[in-house]
Amino acid sequence: MKELRKKRKYTKRLSTVPSDVQIAGSHYKDMPIQPAEFSQRNGLSFLAGCVVKRVSRCEKKNDGSDFLVDLTKAKHEIDLIIEFKSKK
């Protein structure tokens, strides 16, 4: 068990649960519900979860400087969802 704890260098407190940790920035920690929890609790697909993540952080991450990057990626992921759903 001690070996496992030594490998968790990203956590400052070993008693912290993963959902309480953000590796870089605070753009998720400042939200009332984090995108990962929202996606999990609502049974979203991987791509739909990515869209939620990108849209919810686009104005917060790096002081909003990645706004268009995140929205462009979200748009691409939505296009992928449409493509994959259209093939069924």
TAPEJO-V173084 format. One record per residue. N is the residue number from 1. D_CENTER is the distance of its C-alpha to the mean C-alpha in Angstrom with 1 decimal. Layout:
# TAPEJO-V173084
N:D_CENTER
N:D_CENTER
This chain:
# TAPEJO-V173084
1:28.3
2:28.9
3:28.0
4:24.5
5:24.1
6:25.3
7:22.6
8:19.8
9:20.3
10:16.8
11:17.6
12:20.3
13:21.5
14:22.0
15:22.0
16:18.4
17:16.2
18:12.8
19:11.0
20:13.1
21:12.1
22:9.9
23:11.3
24:11.7
25:12.1
26:11.6
27:9.6
28:7.5
29:10.6
30:12.8
31:11.5
32:13.7
33:11.1
34:7.5
35:5.5
36:5.4
37:9.0
38:9.8
39:9.1
40:11.0
41:13.7
42:14.4
43:14.6
44:12.6
45:12.9
46:10.5
47:11.1
48:11.0
49:7.6
50:6.6
51:9.0
52:7.8
53:4.5
54:7.2
55:9.9
56:8.9
57:8.4
58:11.2
59:14.0
60:12.6
61:11.3
62:14.5
63:16.6
64:15.9
65:17.4
66:14.6
67:15.0
68:16.8
69:14.8
70:11.5
71:13.8
72:15.7
73:13.0
74:12.0
75:15.7
76:16.1
77:13.7
78:15.7
79:18.8
80:17.9
81:17.5
82:20.8
83:22.5
84:21.6
85:22.6
86:25.7
87:26.9
88:27.2
